[in-house]
């Protein structure tokens, strides 16, 4: 194991979370009521996604680090996926979304961090006031966001996908990393390709990318090397079903 991995970092991870429910079954027939498949339930798995998945991955990748973690009740956002157990393909996804309370700044420990990781799904938990407060801490900030107006994240490393990047504006000042699915990522005018794999589930791939990006950056302070590592880790995650947390050894084996 890389001795650099043994370093202890002080990291703040905060943002939106959700409950991911997977209902696995078989679709042997169509309904007599409508031409839709009938899923006969075989098993149910419950996991926690979004920032909870970022935290799980980061803690595995950087096990010596101290992690301060803030989120809301994950049950306020529930995503239920119905999956054909034979093919591994989703039949349908059912979302239940409730109002998310804004984070209380007083709950955020104001101390020096080696990195701040924000998973912002633009659900109301992370406001501009929160972001301004985090910036005042004067620590490196890494963000995965669904916000379209990126002006509040000026000065931060911002990871978004290509669909989000097309709709985003006020991007000036953001250090943008744009993920492009199976093609890898783009940063600073350069493309970073990734391994070609058989994807089973892209759920949580962005969380894995963000966690591994920061874990490797803390070790190297080299963003290019960190993007290459994040590409490999995200590629592994999509070969699994559901939100996947890489083990420490998997991360070590994939590091660039």
BAVOZA-667643 format. One line per field, with one value per residue: x, y, z of N, C-alpha, C in turn. Coordinates in nm, 3 decimals, padded with zeros to 5 digits, always signed. Example, Ala and Ser with C-alpha at 12.3 -4.5 7.8 and 13.67 -1.06 7.14 Angstrom:
REM residues 2
nX <- [+01.319:+01.285] .
nY <- [-00.569:-00.225] .
nZ <- [+00.780:+00.708] .
caX <- [+01.230:+01.367] .
caY <- [-00.450:-00.106] .
caZ <- [+00.780:+00.714] .
cX <- [+01.320:+01.290] .
cY <- [-00.330:+00.003] .
cZ <- [+00.780:+00.787] .
//
This chain:
REM residues 256
nX <- [+00.085:+00.052:+00.254:+00.182:-00.088:-00.134:-00.141:-00.305:-00.588:-00.783:-01.111:-01.407:-01.725:-02.022:-02.372:-02.648:-02.846:-02.984:-03.223:-03.170:-03.354:-03.365:-03.551:-03.549:-03.639:-03.821:-03.940:-04.168:-04.393:-04.651:-04.874:-05.224:-05.382:-05.269:-05.027:-04.770:-04.471:-04.480:-04.334:-04.208:-04.135:-03.821:-03.607:-03.503:-03.301:-03.153:-02.987:-02.776:-02.749:-02.604:-02.448:-02.392:-02.291:-02.060:-01.918:-01.891:-01.728:-01.501:-01.407:-01.327:-01.122:-00.943:-00.862:-00.743:-00.814:-00.976:-01.313:-01.557:-01.902:-02.199:-02.541:-02.887:-03.192:-03.191:-03.420:-03.592:-03.565:-03.633:-03.542:-03.666:-03.580:-03.672:-03.566:-03.481:-03.385:-03.251:-03.138:-03.027:-03.116:-03.283:-03.630:-03.808:-03.804:-03.895:-03.951:-03.964:-03.989:-03.930:-03.962:-03.651:-03.478:-03.286:-02.939:-02.810:-02.585:-02.453:-02.411:-02.191:-01.863:-01.622:-01.324:-00.984:-00.956:-00.823:-00.949:-01.268:-01.565:-01.840:-02.160:-02.399:-02.719:-02.894:-03.127:-03.207:-03.077:-02.811:-02.725:-02.652:-02.561:-02.456:-02.247:-02.087:-02.008:-01.856:-01.652:-01.527:-01.381:-01.151:-01.035:-00.944:-01.198:-01.410:-01.657:-01.963:-02.227:-02.574:-02.666:-02.745:-02.659:-02.344:-02.198:-02.168:-01.985:-01.738:-01.388:-01.372:-01.311:-01.504:-01.707:-01.899:-02.142:-02.153:-02.404:-02.509:-02.320:-02.371:-02.602:-02.531:-02.433:-02.250:-01.993:-01.737:-01.436:-01.468:-01.306:-01.346:-01.433:-01.543:-01.738:-01.777:-01.924:-01.876:-01.661:-01.485:-01.334:-01.316:-01.087:-00.945:-00.911:-00.829:-00.873:-00.948:-00.933:-01.104:-01.120:-01.270:-01.559:-01.807:-02.098:-02.320:-02.472:-02.505:-02.556:-02.447:-02.189:-02.080:-02.048:-01.847:-01.644:-01.602:-01.523:-01.287:-01.136:-01.080:-00.955:-00.721:-00.609:-00.547:-00.338:-00.148:-00.160:-00.196:-00.394:-00.443:-00.343:-00.518:-00.767:-00.733:-00.716:-00.970:-01.131:-01.076:-01.169:-01.443:-01.516:-01.490:-01.697:-01.935:-01.963:-02.089:-02.393:-02.610:-02.539:-02.204:-01.936:-01.602:-01.342:-01.060:-00.838:-00.910:-00.914:-00.643:-00.524:-00.607:-00.504:-00.344] .
nY <- [-00.120:+00.225:+00.449:+00.711:+00.703:+00.663:+00.901:+01.137:+01.329:+01.624:+01.653:+01.795:+01.687:+01.744:+01.777:+01.683:+01.392:+01.061:+00.792:+00.490:+00.247:-00.083:-00.297:-00.615:-00.848:-01.082:-01.065:-01.227:-01.210:-01.018:-00.767:-00.829:-00.615:-00.402:-00.340:-00.393:-00.493:-00.734:-00.728:-00.970:-00.979:-01.060:-00.996:-00.730:-00.444:-00.189:+00.114:+00.400:+00.699:+00.960:+01.221:+01.055:+00.829:+00.935:+00.993:+00.732:+00.608:+00.780:+00.747:+00.481:+00.499:+00.675:+00.594:+00.682:+00.939:+01.220:+01.273:+01.515:+01.525:+01.625:+01.620:+01.593:+01.431:+01.128:+00.998:+01.187:+01.205:+00.962:+00.703:+00.457:+00.172:-00.057:-00.366:-00.598:-00.912:-01.100:-00.983:-00.756:-00.507:-00.192:-00.164:+00.032:+00.351:+00.496:+00.797:+00.972:+01.283:+01.515:+01.833:+01.986:+02.089:+02.390:+02.387:+02.458:+02.703:+02.724:+02.466:+02.381:+02.298:+02.540:+02.526:+02.470:+02.296:+02.023:+01.963:+02.046:+01.886:+01.903:+01.791:+01.882:+01.883:+02.076:+02.106:+02.268:+02.241:+02.326:+02.649:+02.976:+03.131:+02.938:+02.843:+03.073:+03.098:+02.863:+02.918:+03.119:+02.986:+02.927:+02.698:+02.432:+02.364:+02.118:+02.035:+01.876:+01.952:+02.032:+02.279:+02.543:+02.805:+02.888:+03.080:+03.113:+02.923:+03.006:+02.991:+02.738:+02.382:+02.231:+01.966:+01.848:+01.687:+01.632:+01.699:+01.865:+02.068:+02.194:+02.333:+02.499:+02.822:+03.135:+03.039:+03.124:+03.143:+02.909:+02.600:+02.380:+02.039:+01.819:+01.543:+01.281:+01.045:+00.718:+00.800:+00.927:+01.212:+01.576:+01.838:+02.153:+02.200:+01.956:+01.608:+01.318:+00.994:+00.685:+00.347:+00.095:-00.060:-00.309:-00.174:-00.193:-00.048:+00.289:+00.439:+00.638:+00.666:+00.919:+01.002:+00.831:+00.914:+01.177:+01.133:+00.978:+01.149:+01.360:+01.219:+01.127:+01.369:+01.486:+01.327:+01.375:+01.635:+01.690:+01.758:+01.655:+01.390:+01.302:+01.313:+01.113:+00.889:+00.902:+00.854:+00.581:+00.462:+00.530:+00.392:+00.127:+00.121:+00.130:-00.122:-00.261:-00.334:-00.089:+00.173:+00.183:+00.114:+00.149:-00.067:-00.014:-00.145:-00.186:+00.078:+00.146:-00.024:+00.089:+00.340:+00.617] .
nZ <- [+00.000:-00.077:+00.097:+00.121:+00.147:+00.412:+00.541:+00.751:+00.698:+00.741:+00.674:+00.541:+00.464:+00.301:+00.217:-00.003:+00.060:+00.001:+00.014:-00.132:-00.279:-00.385:-00.569:-00.656:-00.905:-01.115:-01.452:-01.582:-01.740:-01.912:-01.789:-01.750:-01.753:-01.882:-02.144:-02.000:-01.825:-01.560:-01.249:-01.047:-00.722:-00.572:-00.400:-00.175:-00.149:+00.047:+00.030:+00.097:-00.078:-00.292:-00.121:+00.093:-00.026:-00.137:+00.098:+00.208:+00.014:+00.018:+00.282:+00.274:+00.088:+00.203:+00.477:+00.715:+00.754:+00.914:+00.919:+00.894:+00.884:+00.727:+00.666:+00.554:+00.664:+00.504:+00.418:+00.324:+00.059:-00.155:-00.367:-00.561:-00.725:-00.970:-01.062:-01.309:-01.226:-01.375:-01.605:-01.497:-01.559:-01.519:-01.471:-01.398:-01.228:-00.923:-00.768:-00.458:-00.337:-00.086:+00.089:+00.149:+00.431:+00.480:+00.551:+00.874:+00.937:+01.176:+01.250:+01.116:+01.161:+01.207:+01.102:+01.000:+00.700:+00.511:+00.281:+00.145:+00.068:-00.139:-00.208:-00.403:-00.480:-00.547:-00.392:-00.194:+00.048:+00.043:+00.032:-00.116:+00.089:+00.260:+00.101:+00.076:+00.340:+00.370:+00.191:+00.331:+00.517:+00.395:+00.268:+00.037:-00.199:-00.329:-00.560:-00.650:-00.840:-00.908:-00.961:-01.186:-01.217:-01.168:-01.040:-00.765:-00.698:-00.778:-00.786:-00.689:-00.734:-00.965:-01.041:-01.298:-01.515:-01.876:-01.979:-01.779:-01.793:-02.034:-01.977:-01.775:-01.643:-01.594:-01.543:-01.524:-01.348:-01.214:-01.165:-01.386:-01.415:-01.643:-01.672:-01.907:-01.936:-02.057:-02.200:-02.040:-01.900:-01.914:-01.880:-01.837:-02.113:-02.209:-02.288:-02.098:-02.126:-02.039:-01.902:-02.106:-02.021:-01.926:-01.857:-01.588:-01.406:-01.373:-01.154:-00.892:-00.989:-01.030:-00.767:-00.679:-00.850:-00.756:-00.486:-00.514:-00.668:-00.488:-00.280:-00.406:-00.485:-00.240:-00.166:-00.364:-00.462:-00.725:-00.984:-01.240:-01.226:-01.036:-01.167:-01.359:-01.193:-01.075:-01.297:-01.344:-01.109:-01.115:-01.344:-01.260:-01.072:-01.221:-01.316:-01.128:-00.941:-00.823:-00.575:-00.530:-00.311:-00.327:-00.215:+00.005:-00.097:-00.366:-00.454:-00.411:-00.598:-00.834:-00.850:-01.009] .
caX <- [+00.000:+00.126:+00.269:+00.110:-00.226:-00.142:-00.154:-00.436:-00.634:-00.905:-01.198:-01.549:-01.811:-02.160:-02.459:-02.776:-02.841:-03.111:-03.236:-03.182:-03.418:-03.358:-03.642:-03.507:-03.737:-03.827:-04.052:-04.202:-04.516:-04.712:-04.998:-05.348:-05.453:-05.203:-04.908:-04.652:-04.419:-04.509:-04.213:-04.232:-04.027:-03.740:-03.532:-03.498:-03.180:-03.163:-02.857:-02.785:-02.676:-02.562:-02.330:-02.363:-02.206:-01.931:-01.855:-01.854:-01.613:-01.383:-01.356:-01.255:-01.002:-00.854:-00.913:-00.683:-00.861:-01.085:-01.421:-01.673:-02.006:-02.327:-02.645:-03.022:-03.252:-03.194:-03.553:-03.666:-03.552:-03.626:-03.543:-03.690:-03.550:-03.722:-03.460:-03.494:-03.271:-03.178:-03.058:-02.969:-03.166:-03.394:-03.760:-03.867:-03.759:-04.001:-03.890:-04.045:-03.906:-03.992:-03.888:-03.527:-03.448:-03.153:-02.843:-02.782:-02.442:-02.397:-02.378:-02.068:-01.743:-01.535:-01.185:-00.906:-00.969:-00.737:-01.041:-01.413:-01.634:-01.982:-02.248:-02.510:-02.820:-02.980:-03.256:-03.235:-02.993:-02.691:-02.760:-02.538:-02.510:-02.372:-02.125:-02.004:-01.949:-01.753:-01.539:-01.459:-01.293:-01.025:-00.984:-00.978:-01.336:-01.442:-01.803:-02.045:-02.349:-02.680:-02.700:-02.713:-02.580:-02.225:-02.122:-02.140:-01.874:-01.614:-01.273:-01.379:-01.304:-01.644:-01.726:-02.034:-02.141:-02.161:-02.540:-02.519:-02.229:-02.436:-02.707:-02.475:-02.387:-02.164:-01.892:-01.606:-01.378:-01.476:-01.212:-01.444:-01.406:-01.667:-01.738:-01.845:-01.965:-01.778:-01.547:-01.393:-01.356:-01.245:-01.042:-00.844:-00.890:-00.773:-00.960:-00.888:-01.013:-01.113:-01.127:-01.396:-01.612:-01.948:-02.169:-02.443:-02.550:-02.426:-02.594:-02.339:-02.057:-02.032:-02.005:-01.717:-01.549:-01.570:-01.449:-01.152:-01.066:-01.029:-00.861:-00.592:-00.554:-00.488:-00.211:-00.051:-00.181:-00.187:-00.531:-00.443:-00.328:-00.640:-00.872:-00.706:-00.754:-01.115:-01.186:-01.064:-01.257:-01.581:-01.537:-01.514:-01.826:-02.050:-01.973:-02.163:-02.533:-02.637:-02.432:-02.094:-01.825:-01.478:-01.261:-00.931:-00.746:-00.949:-00.865:-00.497:-00.488:-00.646:-00.443:-00.244] .
caY <- [+00.000:+00.350:+00.510:+00.838:+00.677:+00.658:+01.037:+01.174:+01.459:+01.674:+01.675:+01.822:+01.637:+01.782:+01.787:+01.611:+01.245:+00.997:+00.649:+00.415:+00.117:-00.168:-00.411:-00.709:-00.951:-01.135:-01.018:-01.342:-01.193:-00.886:-00.751:-00.844:-00.488:-00.312:-00.406:-00.358:-00.611:-00.756:-00.764:-01.054:-00.942:-01.167:-00.944:-00.585:-00.390:-00.046:+00.179:+00.545:+00.754:+01.100:+01.253:+00.940:+00.741:+01.003:+00.971:+00.590:+00.584:+00.854:+00.685:+00.359:+00.535:+00.751:+00.545:+00.750:+01.077:+01.261:+01.322:+01.583:+01.492:+01.692:+01.601:+01.592:+01.298:+01.073:+00.951:+01.294:+01.180:+00.817:+00.657:+00.312:+00.117:-00.192:-00.422:-00.737:-00.979:-01.180:-00.897:-00.645:-00.382:-00.128:-00.162:+00.161:+00.416:+00.575:+00.892:+01.048:+01.396:+01.606:+01.957:+01.970:+02.210:+02.447:+02.358:+02.566:+02.730:+02.703:+02.324:+02.354:+02.331:+02.633:+02.495:+02.455:+02.163:+01.992:+01.970:+02.047:+01.818:+01.939:+01.722:+01.977:+01.846:+02.193:+02.072:+02.365:+02.218:+02.408:+02.779:+03.065:+03.171:+02.828:+02.839:+03.188:+03.065:+02.762:+02.986:+03.200:+02.898:+02.933:+02.564:+02.387:+02.315:+02.034:+02.036:+01.814:+02.031:+02.039:+02.418:+02.593:+02.927:+02.844:+03.195:+03.096:+02.829:+03.062:+02.960:+02.598:+02.277:+02.192:+01.849:+01.832:+01.604:+01.711:+01.749:+01.977:+02.173:+02.267:+02.419:+02.585:+02.955:+03.201:+02.938:+03.188:+03.135:+02.771:+02.505:+02.280:+01.904:+01.773:+01.400:+01.251:+00.905:+00.615:+00.862:+00.980:+01.346:+01.686:+01.940:+02.247:+02.185:+01.824:+01.493:+01.208:+00.875:+00.587:+00.208:+00.049:-00.167:-00.342:-00.101:-00.253:+00.053:+00.413:+00.505:+00.659:+00.678:+01.054:+01.005:+00.762:+01.002:+01.289:+01.084:+00.936:+01.270:+01.432:+01.133:+01.126:+01.505:+01.506:+01.254:+01.417:+01.776:+01.690:+01.738:+01.567:+01.253:+01.271:+01.287:+00.981:+00.790:+00.908:+00.784:+00.436:+00.422:+00.540:+00.282:+00.005:+00.128:+00.106:-00.267:-00.316:-00.294:-00.002:+00.261:+00.095:+00.172:+00.078:-00.099:+00.054:-00.215:-00.155:+00.213:+00.141:-00.093:+00.170:+00.473:+00.661] .
caZ <- [+00.000:-00.085:+00.229:+00.121:+00.186:+00.557:+00.594:+00.804:+00.652:+00.802:+00.558:+00.563:+00.356:+00.329:+00.100:-00.008:+00.063:-00.031:+00.038:-00.257:-00.258:-00.503:-00.566:-00.760:-00.935:-01.251:-01.533:-01.667:-01.817:-01.919:-01.714:-01.827:-01.749:-01.975:-02.200:-01.921:-01.758:-01.418:-01.176:-00.931:-00.629:-00.516:-00.286:-00.163:-00.088:+00.078:+00.045:+00.106:-00.191:-00.301:-00.039:+00.177:-00.107:-00.144:+00.228:+00.220:-00.072:+00.064:+00.404:+00.235:+00.014:+00.291:+00.607:+00.829:+00.758:+01.001:+00.833:+00.949:+00.786:+00.751:+00.564:+00.610:+00.674:+00.368:+00.382:+00.259:-00.085:-00.172:-00.506:-00.565:-00.857:-00.995:-01.145:-01.355:-01.165:-01.473:-01.694:-01.422:-01.615:-01.450:-01.537:-01.367:-01.105:-00.859:-00.675:-00.364:-00.295:+00.009:+00.108:+00.221:+00.509:+00.459:+00.656:+00.969:+00.934:+01.310:+01.264:+01.042:+01.239:+01.135:+01.128:+00.877:+00.640:+00.397:+00.167:+00.169:-00.042:-00.140:-00.303:-00.406:-00.578:-00.563:-00.331:-00.089:+00.166:+00.026:-00.023:-00.142:+00.221:+00.307:+00.019:+00.115:+00.470:+00.347:+00.129:+00.432:+00.592:+00.321:+00.244:-00.098:-00.209:-00.444:-00.567:-00.754:-00.824:-01.008:-00.983:-01.320:-01.197:-01.095:-00.990:-00.622:-00.682:-00.832:-00.702:-00.647:-00.835:-00.985:-01.126:-01.351:-01.635:-01.999:-01.991:-01.687:-01.838:-02.143:-01.923:-01.671:-01.683:-01.495:-01.510:-01.512:-01.214:-01.167:-01.225:-01.427:-01.463:-01.706:-01.699:-02.033:-01.936:-02.090:-02.267:-01.940:-01.847:-01.977:-01.786:-01.883:-02.256:-02.241:-02.263:-02.024:-02.156:-01.931:-01.945:-02.162:-01.936:-01.945:-01.752:-01.538:-01.335:-01.361:-01.030:-00.797:-01.052:-01.004:-00.627:-00.675:-00.917:-00.667:-00.369:-00.553:-00.713:-00.372:-00.208:-00.475:-00.482:-00.108:-00.162:-00.466:-00.499:-00.871:-01.029:-01.358:-01.177:-00.962:-01.266:-01.417:-01.092:-01.060:-01.414:-01.325:-00.999:-01.163:-01.440:-01.183:-01.002:-01.310:-01.343:-01.014:-00.931:-00.711:-00.528:-00.493:-00.237:-00.353:-00.098:+00.007:-00.187:-00.503:-00.481:-00.421:-00.723:-00.949:-00.842:-01.106] .
cX <- [+00.088:+00.132:+00.199:-00.032:-00.242:-00.157:-00.295:-00.471:-00.761:-00.998:-01.341:-01.627:-01.955:-02.241:-02.584:-02.755:-02.979:-03.107:-03.259:-03.237:-03.414:-03.451:-03.607:-03.614:-03.726:-03.951:-04.094:-04.320:-04.556:-04.840:-05.118:-05.424:-05.398:-05.076:-04.779:-04.603:-04.459:-04.379:-04.251:-04.112:-03.957:-03.660:-03.532:-03.367:-03.199:-03.022:-02.879:-02.692:-02.646:-02.441:-02.294:-02.272:-02.067:-01.853:-01.805:-01.730:-01.487:-01.323:-01.283:-01.122:-00.897:-00.888:-00.854:-00.737:-00.971:-01.192:-01.530:-01.784:-02.138:-02.421:-02.781:-03.071:-03.262:-03.331:-03.641:-03.659:-03.531:-03.638:-03.555:-03.672:-03.599:-03.631:-03.491:-03.369:-03.189:-03.088:-02.983:-03.017:-03.282:-03.520:-03.825:-03.800:-03.870:-03.936:-03.997:-03.956:-03.987:-03.906:-03.765:-03.497:-03.305:-03.064:-02.825:-02.632:-02.376:-02.358:-02.246:-01.947:-01.650:-01.392:-01.113:-00.917:-00.867:-00.820:-01.184:-01.479:-01.783:-02.055:-02.381:-02.607:-02.924:-03.122:-03.292:-03.147:-02.869:-02.730:-02.635:-02.476:-02.417:-02.239:-02.031:-01.936:-01.835:-01.630:-01.459:-01.363:-01.154:-00.956:-01.021:-01.117:-01.355:-01.594:-01.854:-02.182:-02.446:-02.724:-02.661:-02.628:-02.461:-02.144:-02.083:-02.020:-01.745:-01.500:-01.269:-01.350:-01.445:-01.652:-01.873:-02.027:-02.168:-02.301:-02.560:-02.435:-02.292:-02.541:-02.654:-02.431:-02.313:-02.056:-01.753:-01.558:-01.386:-01.371:-01.294:-01.382:-01.537:-01.655:-01.824:-01.874:-01.852:-01.654:-01.449:-01.429:-01.275:-01.208:-00.933:-00.807:-00.835:-00.873:-00.883:-00.977:-01.009:-01.125:-01.266:-01.442:-01.756:-02.027:-02.299:-02.534:-02.464:-02.461:-02.473:-02.201:-01.996:-01.983:-01.866:-01.610:-01.505:-01.485:-01.306:-01.070:-01.001:-00.927:-00.724:-00.528:-00.487:-00.351:-00.105:-00.049:-00.168:-00.325:-00.539:-00.433:-00.455:-00.756:-00.854:-00.745:-00.906:-01.185:-01.187:-01.160:-01.404:-01.613:-01.563:-01.654:-01.944:-02.062:-02.052:-02.308:-02.550:-02.520:-02.321:-01.986:-01.700:-01.409:-01.130:-00.835:-00.781:-00.899:-00.714:-00.452:-00.513:-00.576:-00.340:-00.134] .
cY <- [+00.125:+00.415:+00.645:+00.822:+00.679:+00.797:+01.062:+01.315:+01.496:+01.721:+01.699:+01.773:+01.674:+01.790:+01.703:+01.460:+01.190:+00.851:+00.581:+00.276:+00.040:-00.287:-00.500:-00.815:-01.002:-01.083:-01.128:-01.321:-01.046:-00.884:-00.770:-00.713:-00.387:-00.380:-00.361:-00.483:-00.616:-00.802:-00.844:-01.040:-01.065:-01.120:-00.791:-00.545:-00.239:+00.008:+00.329:+00.607:+00.901:+01.122:+01.137:+00.842:+00.802:+00.976:+00.828:+00.558:+00.653:+00.789:+00.555:+00.392:+00.605:+00.718:+00.614:+00.892:+01.098:+01.325:+01.386:+01.574:+01.556:+01.667:+01.611:+01.448:+01.238:+01.026:+01.061:+01.282:+01.030:+00.782:+00.505:+00.263:-00.027:-00.256:-00.567:-00.812:-01.059:-01.096:-00.787:-00.509:-00.327:-00.133:-00.025:+00.218:+00.505:+00.665:+00.956:+01.158:+01.486:+01.731:+01.935:+02.098:+02.259:+02.417:+02.482:+02.586:+02.705:+02.557:+02.288:+02.393:+02.421:+02.608:+02.477:+02.311:+02.145:+01.991:+01.974:+01.985:+01.848:+01.860:+01.795:+01.942:+01.957:+02.167:+02.166:+02.352:+02.308:+02.538:+02.860:+03.110:+03.065:+02.826:+02.953:+03.161:+02.964:+02.824:+03.065:+03.118:+02.892:+02.797:+02.523:+02.324:+02.240:+02.013:+01.948:+01.880:+02.016:+02.183:+02.459:+02.719:+02.892:+02.958:+03.178:+03.005:+02.877:+03.037:+02.817:+02.504:+02.219:+02.077:+01.842:+01.740:+01.690:+01.769:+01.873:+02.096:+02.257:+02.365:+02.518:+02.719:+03.020:+03.105:+02.997:+03.184:+02.997:+02.686:+02.382:+02.147:+01.850:+01.624:+01.372:+01.101:+00.810:+00.671:+00.926:+01.118:+01.448:+01.788:+02.025:+02.225:+02.050:+01.714:+01.382:+01.085:+00.778:+00.447:+00.177:-00.072:-00.196:-00.281:-00.172:-00.150:+00.177:+00.489:+00.517:+00.675:+00.816:+01.071:+00.943:+00.850:+01.113:+01.243:+01.048:+01.054:+01.341:+01.348:+01.136:+01.265:+01.533:+01.440:+01.316:+01.567:+01.796:+01.659:+01.647:+01.421:+01.208:+01.240:+01.149:+00.869:+00.785:+00.838:+00.634:+00.386:+00.426:+00.427:+00.151:+00.006:+00.095:-00.041:-00.337:-00.268:-00.208:+00.087:+00.175:+00.172:+00.087:+00.047:-00.021:-00.011:-00.190:-00.017:+00.213:+00.079:-00.005:+00.306:+00.496:+00.739] .
cZ <- [+00.000:+00.052:+00.236:+00.173:+00.338:+00.619:+00.644:+00.759:+00.727:+00.690:+00.605:+00.441:+00.391:+00.200:+00.112:-00.007:+00.027:+00.011:-00.097:-00.226:-00.390:-00.483:-00.686:-00.780:-01.076:-01.321:-01.630:-01.760:-01.823:-01.839:-01.807:-01.836:-01.848:-02.026:-02.130:-01.849:-01.611:-01.351:-01.053:-00.837:-00.572:-00.394:-00.290:-00.094:-00.066:+00.103:+00.057:+00.003:-00.178:-00.210:+00.054:+00.104:-00.125:-00.015:+00.242:+00.137:-00.021:+00.189:+00.375:+00.168:+00.101:+00.436:+00.729:+00.848:+00.862:+00.913:+00.918:+00.844:+00.824:+00.634:+00.632:+00.621:+00.533:+00.323:+00.321:+00.107:-00.105:-00.320:-00.506:-00.708:-00.864:-01.099:-01.180:-01.313:-01.266:-01.561:-01.621:-01.470:-01.531:-01.535:-01.519:-01.243:-01.053:-00.753:-00.585:-00.308:-00.202:+00.026:+00.195:+00.300:+00.481:+00.578:+00.746:+00.976:+01.069:+01.333:+01.194:+01.125:+01.157:+01.177:+00.994:+00.828:+00.528:+00.268:+00.218:+00.045:-00.031:-00.248:-00.304:-00.518:-00.598:-00.511:-00.217:+00.033:+00.162:-00.042:-00.052:-00.011:+00.278:+00.233:+00.055:+00.249:+00.453:+00.282:+00.232:+00.517:+00.526:+00.311:+00.101:-00.101:-00.340:-00.444:-00.679:-00.739:-00.941:-01.033:-01.125:-01.312:-01.108:-01.035:-00.843:-00.598:-00.749:-00.734:-00.653:-00.764:-00.848:-01.085:-01.168:-01.473:-01.758:-02.021:-01.903:-01.734:-01.948:-02.091:-01.819:-01.727:-01.566:-01.446:-01.489:-01.367:-01.153:-01.239:-01.263:-01.471:-01.515:-01.736:-01.823:-02.044:-01.965:-02.160:-02.169:-01.892:-01.925:-01.869:-01.850:-02.031:-02.300:-02.207:-02.193:-02.043:-02.038:-01.988:-02.003:-02.081:-01.974:-01.830:-01.716:-01.471:-01.315:-01.233:-00.937:-00.856:-01.027:-00.861:-00.612:-00.738:-00.822:-00.549:-00.404:-00.604:-00.594:-00.295:-00.274:-00.477:-00.348:-00.099:-00.253:-00.492:-00.651:-00.927:-01.151:-01.317:-01.105:-01.056:-01.327:-01.321:-01.077:-01.177:-01.392:-01.217:-01.041:-01.261:-01.368:-01.122:-01.092:-01.350:-01.232:-01.018:-00.807:-00.676:-00.470:-00.420:-00.264:-00.220:-00.106:-00.091:-00.333:-00.544:-00.500:-00.553:-00.846:-00.955:-00.955:-01.031] .
//
